[in-house]
Amino acid sequence: QVQLVESGGGLVQPGGSLRLSCAASGVTLDYYAIGWFRQAPGKEREGVSCISSSDGSTYYADSVKGRFTISRDNAKNTVYLQMNSLRPEDTAVYYCKAPTSTWGQGTQVTVSE
């Protein structure tokens, strides 16, 4: 079973940036499509971005398009989510997931003055 660990969250001011990491052990991540999701307090979990396993094509939710960038570093077996121009409404717990992985603990992102 694929297990992924998210990291890189934190507290940042509006307009700031963070880079989230999604790391795996025991499996090669480049075999899997990886998605980033987030869940804000009192809201349902939503998809943010994903990257394919084949040609590296990417998808972004409209709310983050132009601000977030998903990428892979196969040498480090890690998928990243670069988040720029952060807004208070980006505050949430962020999760990464492969089709066959379980949900991890996530990483908290808080955008506030």
N, CA, C and O atoms as a Tinker XYZ file with bonds, in Angstrom:
   452  protein
     1  N      0.846000   -1.183000    0.000000    73     2
     2  CA     0.000000    0.000000    0.000000    64     1     3
     3  C      0.888000    1.240000    0.000000    63     2     4     5
     4  O      1.881000    1.318000    0.723000    81     3
     5  N      0.505000    2.197000   -0.824000    73     3     6
     6  CA     1.291000    3.410000   -0.934000    64     5     7
     7  C      0.975000    4.336000    0.234000    63     6     8     9
     8  O     -0.186000    4.620000    0.527000    81     7
     9  N      2.023000    4.794000    0.886000    73     7    10
    10  CA     1.849000    5.762000    1.973000    64     9    11
    11  C      2.646000    7.013000    1.643000    63    10    12    13
    12  O      3.828000    6.949000    1.303000    81    11
    13  N      1.977000    8.141000    1.751000    73    11    14
    14  CA     2.586000    9.422000    1.428000    64    13    15
    15  C      2.615000   10.308000    2.668000    63    14    16    17
    16  O      1.733000   10.224000    3.523000    81    15
    17  N      3.624000   11.150000    2.756000    73    15    18
    18  CA     3.772000   12.060000    3.894000    64    17    19
    19  C      3.899000   13.476000    3.365000    63    18    20    21
    20  O      4.763000   13.779000    2.541000    81    19
    21  N      3.015000   14.340000    3.859000    73    19    22
    22  CA     3.027000   15.744000    3.470000    64    21    23
    23  C      3.832000   16.576000    4.466000    63    22    24    25
    24  O      3.862000   16.278000    5.661000    81    23
    25  N      4.477000   17.614000    3.962000    73    23    26
    26  CA     5.206000   18.538000    4.826000    64    25    27
    27  C      5.325000   19.887000    4.136000    63    26    28    29
    28  O      5.030000   20.027000    2.949000    81    27
    29  N      5.766000   20.883000    4.911000    73    27    30
    30  CA     6.028000   22.201000    4.332000    64    29    31
    31  C      5.009000   23.261000    4.659000    63    30    32    33
    32  O      5.174000   24.419000    4.274000    81    31
    33  N      3.951000   22.888000    5.367000    73    31    34
    34  CA     2.954000   23.883000    5.713000    64    33    35
    35  C      3.466000   24.853000    6.761000    63    34    36    37
    36  O      4.574000   24.706000    7.279000    81    35
    37  N      2.643000   25.846000    7.064000    73    35    38
    38  CA     3.019000   26.827000    8.067000    64    37    39
    39  C      2.112000   28.021000    8.040000    63    38    40    41
    40  O      1.068000   28.027000    7.388000    81    39
    41  N      2.536000   29.043000    8.770000    73    39    42
    42  CA     1.800000   30.308000    8.832000    64    41    43
    43  C      2.495000   31.306000    7.918000    63    42    44    45
    44  O      3.708000   31.496000    7.999000    81    43
    45  N      1.727000   31.934000    7.057000    73    43    46
    46  CA     2.293000   32.888000    6.114000    64    45    47
    47  C      1.323000   34.051000    5.950000    63    46    48    49
    48  O      0.110000   33.887000    6.080000    81    47
    49  N      1.865000   35.210000    5.667000    73    47    50
    50  CA     1.020000   36.388000    5.450000    64    49    51
    51  C      0.406000   36.351000    4.055000    63    50    52    53
    52  O      0.959000   35.723000    3.152000    81    51
    53  N     -0.718000   37.011000    3.875000    73    51    54
    54  CA    -1.294000   37.108000    2.523000    64    53    55
    55  C     -0.258000   37.640000    1.535000    63    54    56    57
    56  O      0.486000   38.575000    1.831000    81    55
    57  N     -0.231000   37.027000    0.366000    73    55    58
    58  CA     0.752000   37.379000   -0.643000    64    57    59
    59  C      2.027000   36.572000   -0.564000    63    58    60    61
    60  O      2.862000   36.636000   -1.466000    81    59
    61  N      2.187000   35.816000    0.502000    73    59    62
    62  CA     3.397000   35.020000    0.695000    64    61    63
    63  C      3.370000   33.711000   -0.066000    63    62    64    65
    64  O      2.434000   33.419000   -0.811000    81    63
    65  N      4.423000   32.926000    0.139000    73    63    66
    66  CA     4.593000   31.662000   -0.579000    64    65    67
    67  C      4.965000   30.539000    0.379000    63    66    68    69
    68  O      5.557000   30.759000    1.436000    81    67
    69  N      4.604000   29.352000   -0.022000    73    67    70
    70  CA     5.020000   28.123000    0.659000    64    69    71
    71  C      5.229000   27.050000   -0.394000    63    70    72    73
    72  O      4.626000   27.089000   -1.467000    81    71
    73  N      6.085000   26.096000   -0.078000    73    71    74
    74  CA     6.235000   24.932000   -0.936000    64    73    75
    75  C      5.950000   23.684000   -0.118000    63    74    76    77
    76  O      6.644000   23.383000    0.853000    81    75
    77  N      4.922000   22.972000   -0.527000    73    75    78
    78  CA     4.562000   21.718000    0.127000    64    77    79
    79  C      5.274000   20.558000   -0.564000    63    78    80    81
    80  O      5.505000   20.579000   -1.773000    81    79
    81  N      5.613000   19.550000    0.231000    73    79    82
    82  CA     6.262000   18.355000   -0.296000    64    81    83
    83  C      5.416000   17.128000    0.007000    63    82    84    85
    84  O      4.759000   17.047000    1.045000    81    83
    85  N      5.445000   16.185000   -0.907000    73    83    86
    86  CA     4.746000   14.913000   -0.754000    64    85    87
    87  C      5.773000   13.830000   -1.026000    63    86    88    89
    88  O      6.211000   13.647000   -2.162000    81    87
    89  N      6.153000   13.115000    0.019000    73    87    90
    90  CA     7.198000   12.109000   -0.109000    64    89    91
    91  C      6.633000   10.719000    0.140000    63    90    92    93
    92  O      5.662000   10.541000    0.875000    81    91
    93  N      7.265000    9.747000   -0.491000    73    91    94
    94  CA     6.844000    8.360000   -0.334000    64    93    95
    95  C      8.045000    7.507000    0.039000    63    94    96    97
    96  O      9.188000    7.831000   -0.285000    81    95
    97  N      7.766000    6.438000    0.711000    73    95    98
    98  CA     8.815000    5.466000    1.011000    64    97    99
    99  C      8.360000    4.102000    0.526000    63    98   100   101
   100  O      7.192000    3.733000    0.648000    81    99
   101  N      9.295000    3.374000   -0.018000    73    99   102
   102  CA     8.985000    2.017000   -0.426000    64   101   103
   103  C      8.352000    1.890000   -1.793000    63   102   104   105
   104  O      8.168000    0.779000   -2.291000    81   103
   105  N      8.013000    3.019000   -2.413000    73   103   106
   106  CA     7.428000    2.982000   -3.752000    64   105   107
   107  C      8.051000    4.098000   -4.580000    63   106   108   109
   108  O      8.587000    5.065000   -4.039000    81   107
   109  N      7.975000    3.952000   -5.880000    73   107   110
   110  CA     8.483000    4.970000   -6.788000    64   109   111
   111  C      7.325000    5.839000   -7.232000    63   110   112   113
   112  O      6.422000    5.385000   -7.935000    81   111
   113  N      7.362000    7.096000   -6.813000    73   111   114
   114  CA     6.218000    7.980000   -7.039000    64   113   115
   115  C      5.962000    8.261000   -8.508000    63   114   116   117
   116  O      4.823000    8.541000   -8.883000    81   115
   117  N      6.983000    8.196000   -9.350000    73   115   118
   118  CA     6.748000    8.555000  -10.737000    64   117   119
   119  C      5.881000    7.542000  -11.472000    63   118   120   121
   120  O      5.508000    7.777000  -12.622000    81   119
   121  N      5.552000    6.416000  -10.835000    73   119   122
   122  CA     4.618000    5.461000  -11.420000    64   121   123
   123  C      3.163000    5.881000  -11.199000    63   122   124   125
   124  O      2.249000    5.305000  -11.789000    81   123
   125  N      2.952000    6.890000  -10.343000    73   123   126
   126  CA     1.603000    7.229000   -9.921000    64   125   127
   127  C      1.227000    8.655000  -10.298000    63   126   128   129
   128  O      2.058000    9.562000  -10.256000    81   127
   129  N     -0.040000    8.839000  -10.669000    73   127   130
   130  CA    -0.593000   10.181000  -10.690000    64   129   131
   131  C     -0.765000   10.620000   -9.241000    63   130   132   133
   132  O     -1.216000    9.844000   -8.398000    81   131
   133  N     -0.404000   11.861000   -8.957000    73   131   134
   134  CA    -0.480000   12.385000   -7.592000    64   133   135
   135  C     -1.357000   13.624000   -7.586000    63   134   136   137
   136  O     -1.235000   14.501000   -8.441000    81   135
   137  N     -2.241000   13.673000   -6.608000    73   135   138
   138  CA    -3.106000   14.836000   -6.463000    64   137   139
   139  C     -2.880000   15.528000   -5.138000    63   138   140   141
   140  O     -2.548000   14.895000   -4.136000    81   139
   141  N     -3.066000   16.838000   -5.145000    73   139   142
   142  CA    -3.092000   17.625000   -3.912000    64   141   143
   143  C     -4.540000   18.013000   -3.642000    63   142   144   145
   144  O     -5.263000   18.425000   -4.550000    81   143
   145  N     -4.951000   17.877000   -2.399000    73   143   146
   146  CA    -6.291000   18.211000   -1.953000    64   145   147
   147  C     -6.171000   19.110000   -0.727000    63   146   148   149
   148  O     -5.112000   19.189000   -0.106000    81   147
   149  N     -7.255000   19.780000   -0.389000    73   147   150
   150  CA    -7.255000   20.562000    0.835000    64   149   151
   151  C     -8.633000   20.536000    1.472000    63   150   152   153
   152  O     -9.650000   20.345000    0.806000    81   151
   153  N     -8.631000   20.733000    2.778000    73   151   154
   154  CA    -9.886000   20.778000    3.518000    64   153   155
   155  C     -9.803000   21.908000    4.520000    63   154   156   157
   156  O     -8.979000   21.890000    5.434000    81   155
   157  N    -10.664000   22.888000    4.335000    73   155   158
   158  CA   -10.766000   24.019000    5.249000    64   157   159
   159  C    -11.775000   23.689000    6.346000    63   158   160   161
   160  O    -12.643000   22.839000    6.150000    81   159
   161  N    -11.671000   24.344000    7.483000    73   159   162
   162  CA   -12.608000   24.073000    8.585000    64   161   163
   163  C    -14.056000   24.236000    8.142000    63   162   164   165
   164  O    -14.433000   25.252000    7.558000    81   163
   165  N    -14.849000   23.227000    8.429000    73   163   166
   166  CA   -16.266000   23.289000    8.108000    64   165   167
   167  C    -16.612000   23.074000    6.652000    63   166   168   169
   168  O    -17.771000   23.210000    6.259000    81   167
   169  N    -15.611000   22.738000    5.843000    73   167   170
   170  CA   -15.848000   22.539000    4.410000    64   169   171
   171  C    -15.431000   21.138000    3.993000    63   170   172   173
   172  O    -14.684000   20.454000    4.692000    81   171
   173  N    -15.938000   20.728000    2.826000    73   171   174
   174  CA   -15.548000   19.429000    2.297000    64   173   175
   175  C    -14.150000   19.499000    1.683000    63   174   176   177
   176  O    -13.674000   20.560000    1.281000    81   175
   177  N    -13.517000   18.338000    1.627000    73   175   178
   178  CA   -12.216000   18.251000    0.975000    64   177   179
   179  C    -12.378000   18.524000   -0.519000    63   178   180   181
   180  O    -13.323000   18.045000   -1.147000    81   179
   181  N    -11.457000   19.290000   -1.078000    73   179   182
   182  CA   -11.542000   19.627000   -2.492000    64   181   183
   183  C    -10.216000   19.368000   -3.193000    63   182   184   185
   184  O     -9.153000   19.445000   -2.578000    81   183
   185  N    -10.286000   19.066000   -4.462000    73   183   186
   186  CA    -9.090000   18.883000   -5.252000    64   185   187
   187  C     -8.462000   20.216000   -5.609000    63   186   188   189
   188  O     -9.164000   21.168000   -5.950000    81   187
   189  N     -7.157000   20.284000   -5.532000    73   187   190
   190  CA    -6.411000   21.510000   -5.814000    64   189   191
   191  C     -5.620000   21.380000   -7.112000    63   190   192   193
   192  O     -5.668000   22.257000   -7.974000    81   191
   193  N     -4.902000   20.287000   -7.235000    73   191   194
   194  CA    -4.033000   20.111000   -8.392000    64   193   195
   195  C     -3.654000   18.643000   -8.509000    63   194   196   197
   196  O     -3.695000   17.905000   -7.525000    81   195
   197  N     -3.287000   18.223000   -9.711000    73   195   198
   198  CA    -2.755000   16.876000   -9.868000    64   197   199
   199  C     -1.768000   16.847000  -11.031000    63   198   200   201
   200  O     -1.770000   17.716000  -11.904000    81   199
   201  N     -0.928000   15.821000  -11.009000    73   199   202
   202  CA     0.077000   15.639000  -12.049000    64   201   203
   203  C      0.057000   14.178000  -12.479000    63   202   204   205
   204  O      0.015000   13.267000  -11.652000    81   203
   205  N      0.089000   13.979000  -13.791000    73   203   206
   206  CA    -0.024000   12.618000  -14.301000    64   205   207
   207  C      1.285000   11.858000  -14.122000    63   206   208   209
   208  O      2.337000   12.442000  -13.861000    81   207
   209  N      1.190000   10.546000  -14.268000    73   207   210
   210  CA     2.374000    9.690000  -14.169000    64   209   211
   211  C      3.046000    9.516000  -15.522000    63   210   212   213
   212  O      4.217000    9.145000  -15.594000    81   211
   213  N      2.318000    9.779000  -16.578000    73   211   214
   214  CA     2.834000    9.459000  -17.911000    64   213   215
   215  C      3.597000   10.615000  -18.539000    63   214   216   217
   216  O      4.810000   10.542000  -18.732000    81   215
   217  N      2.876000   11.677000  -18.855000    73   215   218
   218  CA     3.508000   12.779000  -19.579000    64   217   219
   219  C      3.691000   14.032000  -18.738000    63   218   220   221
   220  O      4.094000   15.076000  -19.250000    81   219
   221  N      3.393000   13.929000  -17.446000    73   219   222
   222  CA     3.585000   15.085000  -16.574000    64   221   223
   223  C      2.549000   16.171000  -16.750000    63   222   224   225
   224  O      2.739000   17.298000  -16.293000    81   223
   225  N      1.454000   15.840000  -17.409000    73   223   226
   226  CA     0.426000   16.865000  -17.569000    64   225   227
   227  C     -0.176000   17.210000  -16.217000    63   226   228   229
   228  O     -0.206000   16.387000  -15.302000    81   227
   229  N     -0.645000   18.417000  -16.114000    73   227   230
   230  CA    -1.112000   18.938000  -14.830000    64   229   231
   231  C     -2.521000   19.488000  -14.927000    63   230   232   233
   232  O     -3.019000   19.819000  -16.002000    81   231
   233  N     -3.143000   19.571000  -13.759000    73   231   234
   234  CA    -4.487000   20.134000  -13.639000    64   233   235
   235  C     -4.493000   21.032000  -12.413000    63   234   236   237
   236  O     -3.858000   20.741000  -11.400000    81   235
   237  N     -5.236000   22.145000  -12.532000    73   235   238
   238  CA    -5.389000   23.058000  -11.399000    64   237   239
   239  C     -6.842000   23.450000  -11.241000    63   238   240   241
   240  O     -7.549000   23.674000  -12.225000    81   239
   241  N     -7.280000   23.530000  -10.006000    73   239   242
   242  CA    -8.592000   24.103000   -9.745000    64   241   243
   243  C     -8.566000   25.579000  -10.122000    63   242   244   245
   244  O     -7.529000   26.235000  -10.023000    81   243
   245  N     -9.697000   26.090000  -10.548000    73   243   246
   246  CA    -9.759000   27.498000  -10.966000    64   245   247
   247  C     -9.302000   28.441000   -9.865000    63   246   248   249
   248  O     -8.716000   29.489000  -10.137000    81   247
   249  N     -9.570000   28.067000   -8.627000    73   247   250
   250  CA    -9.257000   28.950000   -7.502000    64   249   251
   251  C     -7.754000   29.124000   -7.284000    63   250   252   253
   252  O     -7.339000   30.072000   -6.617000    81   251
   253  N     -6.931000   28.227000   -7.835000    73   251   254
   254  CA    -5.483000   28.309000   -7.609000    64   253   255
   255  C     -4.701000   28.491000   -8.907000    63   254   256   257
   256  O     -3.483000   28.663000   -8.884000    81   255
   257  N     -5.398000   28.452000  -10.025000    73   255   258
   258  CA    -4.723000   28.536000  -11.327000    64   257   259
   259  C     -3.945000   29.840000  -11.426000    63   258   260   261
   260  O     -4.461000   30.913000  -11.110000    81   259
   261  N     -2.704000   29.733000  -11.868000    73   259   262
   262  CA    -1.850000   30.903000  -11.989000    64   261   263
   263  C     -1.090000   31.243000  -10.724000    63   262   264   265
   264  O     -0.192000   32.084000  -10.753000    81   263
   265  N     -1.432000   30.606000   -9.609000    73   263   266
   266  CA    -0.756000   30.879000   -8.329000    64   265   267
   267  C     -0.004000   29.661000   -7.811000    63   266   268   269
   268  O      1.048000   29.803000   -7.189000    81   267
   269  N     -0.528000   28.471000   -8.059000    73   267   270
   270  CA     0.072000   27.228000   -7.572000    64   269   271
   271  C      0.699000   26.480000   -8.747000    63   270   272   273
   272  O      0.218000   26.544000   -9.878000    81   271
   273  N      1.790000   25.768000   -8.444000    73   271   274
   274  CA     2.442000   24.941000   -9.451000    64   273   275
   275  C      2.794000   23.592000   -8.851000    63   274   276   277
   276  O      3.440000   23.514000   -7.806000    81   275
   277  N      2.367000   22.532000   -9.517000    73   275   278
   278  CA     2.684000   21.179000   -9.079000    64   277   279
   279  C      3.852000   20.665000   -9.924000    63   278   280   281
   280  O      3.943000   20.945000  -11.119000    81   279
   281  N      4.741000   19.906000   -9.277000    73   279   282
   282  CA     5.895000   19.386000  -10.008000    64   281   283
   283  C      6.387000   18.113000   -9.335000    63   282   284   285
   284  O      6.036000   17.800000   -8.197000    81   283
   285  N      7.221000   17.387000  -10.092000    73   283   286
   286  CA     7.834000   16.165000   -9.570000    64   285   287
   287  C      9.352000   16.306000   -9.558000    63   286   288   289
   288  O      9.934000   16.971000  -10.414000    81   287
   289  N      9.985000   15.666000   -8.567000    73   287   290
   290  CA    11.426000   15.458000   -8.605000    64   289   291
   291  C     11.626000   13.957000   -8.417000    63   290   292   293
   292  O     11.648000   13.454000   -7.293000    81   291
   293  N     11.768000   13.260000   -9.528000    73   291   294
   294  CA    11.846000   11.799000   -9.452000    64   293   295
   295  C     13.103000   11.338000   -8.712000    63   294   296   297
   296  O     13.088000   10.290000   -8.065000    81   295
   297  N     14.163000   12.092000   -8.798000    73   295   298
   298  CA    15.389000   11.714000   -8.091000    64   297   299
   299  C     15.182000   11.716000   -6.578000    63   298   300   301
   300  O     15.788000   10.930000   -5.850000    81   299
   301  N     14.313000   12.615000   -6.125000    73   299   302
   302  CA    14.025000   12.703000   -4.686000    64   301   303
   303  C     12.731000   11.977000   -4.316000    63   302   304   305
   304  O     12.327000   11.958000   -3.154000    81   303
   305  N     12.086000   11.376000   -5.332000    73   303   306
   306  CA    10.844000   10.632000   -5.082000    64   305   307
   307  C      9.817000   11.502000   -4.354000    63   306   308   309
   308  O      9.167000   11.066000   -3.403000    81   307
   309  N      9.691000   12.738000   -4.826000    73   307   310
   310  CA     8.864000   13.733000   -4.147000    64   309   311
   311  C      8.060000   14.531000   -5.169000    63   310   312   313
   312  O      8.532000   14.829000   -6.266000    81   311
   313  N      6.839000   14.866000   -4.777000    73   311   314
   314  CA     6.002000   15.771000   -5.561000    64   313   315
   315  C      5.821000   17.048000   -4.748000    63   314   316   317
   316  O      5.610000   17.000000   -3.536000    81   315
   317  N      5.903000   18.181000   -5.423000    73   315   318
   318  CA     5.823000   19.476000   -4.747000    64   317   319
   319  C      4.581000   20.238000   -5.171000    63   318   320   321
   320  O      4.040000   20.036000   -6.258000    81   319
   321  N      4.142000   21.126000   -4.275000    73   319   322
   322  CA     3.117000   22.106000   -4.633000    64   321   323
   323  C      3.661000   23.469000   -4.219000    63   322   324   325
   324  O      3.686000   23.810000   -3.037000    81   323
   325  N      4.090000   24.232000   -5.200000    73   323   326
   326  CA     4.560000   25.591000   -4.946000    64   325   327
   327  C      3.357000   26.511000   -4.923000    63   326   328   329
   328  O      2.606000   26.583000   -5.896000    81   327
   329  N      3.171000   27.205000   -3.830000    73   327   330
   330  CA     2.007000   28.062000   -3.645000    64   329   331
   331  C      2.480000   29.505000   -3.495000    63   330   332   333
   332  O      3.170000   29.842000   -2.533000    81   331
   333  N      2.112000   30.341000   -4.434000    73   331   334
   334  CA     2.468000   31.758000   -4.408000    64   333   335
   335  C      1.209000   32.609000   -4.268000    63   334   336   337
   336  O      0.093000   32.126000   -4.461000    81   335
   337  N      1.402000   33.855000   -3.937000    73   335   338
   338  CA     0.294000   34.807000   -3.808000    64   337   339
   339  C     -0.823000   34.227000   -2.944000    63   338   340   341
   340  O     -1.998000   34.269000   -3.310000    81   339
   341  N     -0.443000   33.700000   -1.825000    73   339   342
   342  CA    -1.414000   33.036000   -0.952000    64   341   343
   343  C     -2.439000   34.013000   -0.413000    63   342   344   345
   344  O     -2.154000   35.185000   -0.166000    81   343
   345  N     -3.646000   33.488000   -0.240000    73   343   346
   346  CA    -4.786000   34.270000    0.231000    64   345   347
   347  C     -5.346000   33.633000    1.497000    63   346   348   349
   348  O     -5.139000   32.442000    1.730000    81   347
   349  N     -6.039000   34.392000    2.302000    73   347   350
   350  CA    -6.639000   33.790000    3.505000    64   349   351
   351  C     -7.531000   32.600000    3.187000    63   350   352   353
   352  O     -7.615000   31.664000    3.982000    81   351
   353  N     -8.198000   32.620000    2.040000    73   351   354
   354  CA    -9.080000   31.505000    1.688000    64   353   355
   355  C     -8.315000   30.246000    1.284000    63   354   356   357
   356  O     -8.929000   29.204000    1.058000    81   355
   357  N     -6.995000   30.322000    1.189000    73   355   358
   358  CA    -6.187000   29.122000    0.958000    64   357   359
   359  C     -5.902000   28.373000    2.255000    63   358   360   361
   360  O     -5.333000   27.282000    2.230000    81   359
   361  N     -6.292000   28.948000    3.378000    73   359   362
   362  CA    -6.083000   28.290000    4.666000    64   361   363
   363  C     -6.815000   26.966000    4.712000    63   362   364   365
   364  O     -8.025000   26.912000    4.494000    81   363
   365  N     -6.084000   25.898000    4.995000    73   363   366
   366  CA    -6.658000   24.555000    5.003000    64   365   367
   367  C     -5.577000   23.554000    5.399000    63   366   368   369
   368  O     -4.396000   23.891000    5.482000    81   367
   369  N     -6.000000   22.333000    5.639000    73   367   370
   370  CA    -5.064000   21.216000    5.727000    64   369   371
   371  C     -4.910000   20.656000    4.315000    63   370   372   373
   372  O     -5.895000   20.348000    3.645000    81   371
   373  N     -3.671000   20.530000    3.882000    73   371   374
   374  CA    -3.377000   20.065000    2.536000    64   373   375
   375  C     -2.898000   18.607000    2.581000    63   374   376   377
   376  O     -2.081000   18.224000    3.419000    81   375
   377  N     -3.428000   17.823000    1.663000    73   375   378
   378  CA    -3.113000   16.409000    1.583000    64   377   379
   379  C     -2.640000   16.075000    0.167000    63   378   380   381
   380  O     -3.086000   16.680000   -0.808000    81   379
   381  N     -1.741000   15.113000    0.073000    73   379   382
   382  CA    -1.429000   14.546000   -1.232000    64   381   383
   383  C     -1.913000   13.100000   -1.245000    63   382   384   385
   384  O     -2.008000   12.446000   -0.206000    81   383
   385  N     -2.214000   12.623000   -2.445000    73   383   386
   386  CA    -2.758000   11.283000   -2.536000    64   385   387
   387  C     -2.479000   10.691000   -3.909000    63   386   388   389
   388  O     -2.536000   11.377000   -4.930000    81   387
   389  N     -2.176000    9.399000   -3.902000    73   387   390
   390  CA    -2.113000    8.596000   -5.109000    64   389   391
   391  C     -3.397000    7.770000   -5.163000    63   390   392   393
   392  O     -4.070000    7.606000   -4.146000    81   391
   393  N     -3.741000    7.250000   -6.344000    73   391   394
   394  CA    -4.994000    6.486000   -6.455000    64   393   395
   395  C     -5.108000    5.325000   -5.473000    63   394   396   397
   396  O     -6.211000    4.981000   -5.050000    81   395
   397  N     -3.985000    4.720000   -5.106000    73   395   398
   398  CA    -4.040000    3.560000   -4.214000    64   397   399
   399  C     -3.542000    3.855000   -2.809000    63   398   400   401
   400  O     -3.343000    2.932000   -2.018000    81   399
   401  N     -3.339000    5.120000   -2.488000    73   399   402
   402  CA    -2.838000    5.452000   -1.149000    64   401   403
   403  C     -3.991000    5.780000   -0.215000    63   402   404   405
   404  O     -5.106000    6.083000   -0.639000    81   403
   405  N     -3.677000    5.708000    1.071000    73   403   406
   406  CA    -4.634000    6.164000    2.076000    64   405   407
   407  C     -4.406000    7.653000    2.335000    63   406   408   409
   408  O     -3.386000    8.211000    1.931000    81   407
   409  N     -5.351000    8.282000    3.004000    73   407   410
   410  CA    -5.167000    9.690000    3.367000    64   409   411
   411  C     -4.155000    9.784000    4.498000    63   410   412   413
   412  O     -4.212000    9.022000    5.463000    81   411
   413  N     -3.225000   10.729000    4.369000    73   411   414
   414  CA    -2.238000   10.951000    5.407000    64   413   415
   415  C     -2.722000   11.978000    6.415000    63   414   416   417
   416  O     -3.906000   12.312000    6.475000    81   415
   417  N     -1.770000   12.473000    7.211000    73   415   418
   418  CA    -2.103000   13.456000    8.246000    64   417   419
   419  C     -2.313000   14.842000    7.655000    63   418   420   421
   420  O     -3.004000   15.674000    8.242000    81   419
   421  N     -1.729000   15.085000    6.513000    73   419   422
   422  CA    -1.820000   16.403000    5.909000    64   421   423
   423  C     -0.854000   17.377000    6.555000    63   422   424   425
   424  O     -0.179000   17.065000    7.536000    81   423
   425  N     -0.809000   18.575000    5.971000    73   423   426
   426  CA     0.021000   19.650000    6.511000    64   425   427
   427  C     -0.814000   20.928000    6.537000    63   426   428   429
   428  O     -1.478000   21.272000    5.559000    81   427
   429  N     -0.768000   21.616000    7.660000    73   427   430
   430  CA    -1.611000   22.792000    7.852000    64   429   431
   431  C     -0.992000   24.017000    7.174000    63   430   432   433
   432  O      0.187000   24.318000    7.361000    81   431
   433  N     -1.798000   24.704000    6.397000    73   431   434
   434  CA    -1.413000   25.978000    5.804000    64   433   435
   435  C     -2.359000   27.038000    6.346000    63   434   436   437
   436  O     -3.578000   26.924000    6.212000    81   435
   437  N     -1.792000   28.065000    6.956000    73   435   438
   438  CA    -2.587000   29.162000    7.492000    64   437   439
   439  C     -2.089000   30.463000    6.882000    63   438   440   441
   440  O     -0.913000   30.807000    6.994000    81   439
   441  N     -2.993000   31.176000    6.240000    73   439   442
   442  CA    -2.659000   32.455000    5.615000    64   441   443
   443  C     -3.383000   33.544000    6.392000    63   442   444   445
   444  O     -4.607000   33.663000    6.340000    81   443
   445  N     -2.601000   34.330000    7.106000    73   443   446
   446  CA    -3.192000   35.333000    7.984000    64   445   447
   447  C     -2.194000   36.430000    8.265000    63   446   448   449
   448  O     -0.984000   36.220000    8.186000    81   447
   449  N     -2.715000   37.624000    8.598000    73   447   450
   450  CA    -1.845000   38.741000    8.957000    64   449   451
   451  C     -1.162000   38.456000   10.283000    63   450   452
   452  O     -0.382000   39.277000   10.766000    81   451
